[in-house]
């Protein structure tokens, strides 16, 4: 169940970040409120995941997957540019996240 909580935290965080973009610098009250609600949900569910998942692992996955999703959404829906350097850096984040999962737990 903890991994489900982490997945939900990621989804809520991505929705919060999309809402932040749509809030146009928090000038749109509607999207600003929606953003705050999504971030409250994200952090609340993340805290439930942290009951059983190590904080470093959970945060790496939460932020790493969030970065990949937000970058993808930015490119396809907000027409943001994607350069080779951005792709390489995102791949390094993914490699680091996988590395933490494979080698970061001590039992």
N, C-alpha and C positions, 0 to 999 in steps of 0.2 A: 504493500500500500504506500510505502514511503516514496517509491519511484513514481507512483501515480501522482502523489502530491508534488513531487519535483516537476513532473511534466506539466501539471496545471499551473505551477508557479511560473514556468517558462512561458506558457501561453498567455497568462495574465500580464506578464512583464512585456511581452511583445505587443499586446493590445494597448498597454499603457504608453509604450513608446510611439506607436502609431497615433494614438490620441494626442500625444505631445506634439507631434509634427502637425497634426490637423488643428491644434489650438493656436497656431500661428503666433508663437511667442507668448502664449497664455492670454492672448487678446480675445479669444473666443471662450466665453464662460462655459458654454455647454461642453466643449471638448476638454477644457481644463478640469472640470468636475469629473468627467468620465475618466480622464487620465489619473486623477488622484484615487478614484475608486479602484481602477485596475491595479495600481501600484500597492494599495492597501491589501487587496486580495492576493496579489503576488507574494508580498512579504509575509502575509499571514500563512499562506499555504506552504511557502518555503520554510517557515519556522516549524511546521509540522513534519516536513521531510527531514529536518535536521535532528529530529529525535533519534533517528537510526542511521542516517548517512553522515559521514564525516563532513565537517563544514568546508574544508578545502576542496574536497571532491564535489560536493553539492554546488558550491559556488562556481567552480570551474565549469561544470556542466551547464548550470543555469546561465552564466554569462556567455560561454562559448556558443551554445546552441542559439541563444538570444541574438548574438552578433551575426551568426550565419543567417538566421531567419530575417532579421531586420535589414541586413544588406540585400538579401534577395527581394524582399518587399520594396525596399528603396529603389532598386534597379527596375523592377517590373511595374510598380504602381506609381512611383513618384518620379520616374524617368531620371534617376540619379546615375552618374557615370560609374563604370567599373573598370579599373585599370589593372594591369598586371601586378603592380605593387600591392594593391588592395587584396587581390586574390592570394598572393603569396603570404601576406600577413595573416589573412583569415585561415589559410591552410596551416600556418604555424600554430595558431590558436587551437585548431582542431587536433593537431598532432600533440600539443601539450595536454589537452583534455584527455585524449586517449591514453597518453603516457601516464597521467595521474591515475586513471582508472586501472591501468594494468600494473603499475609499479608503486603507486602511492599509498596503498593500504598496508598497514603493519598488523599482523596477527600473531 
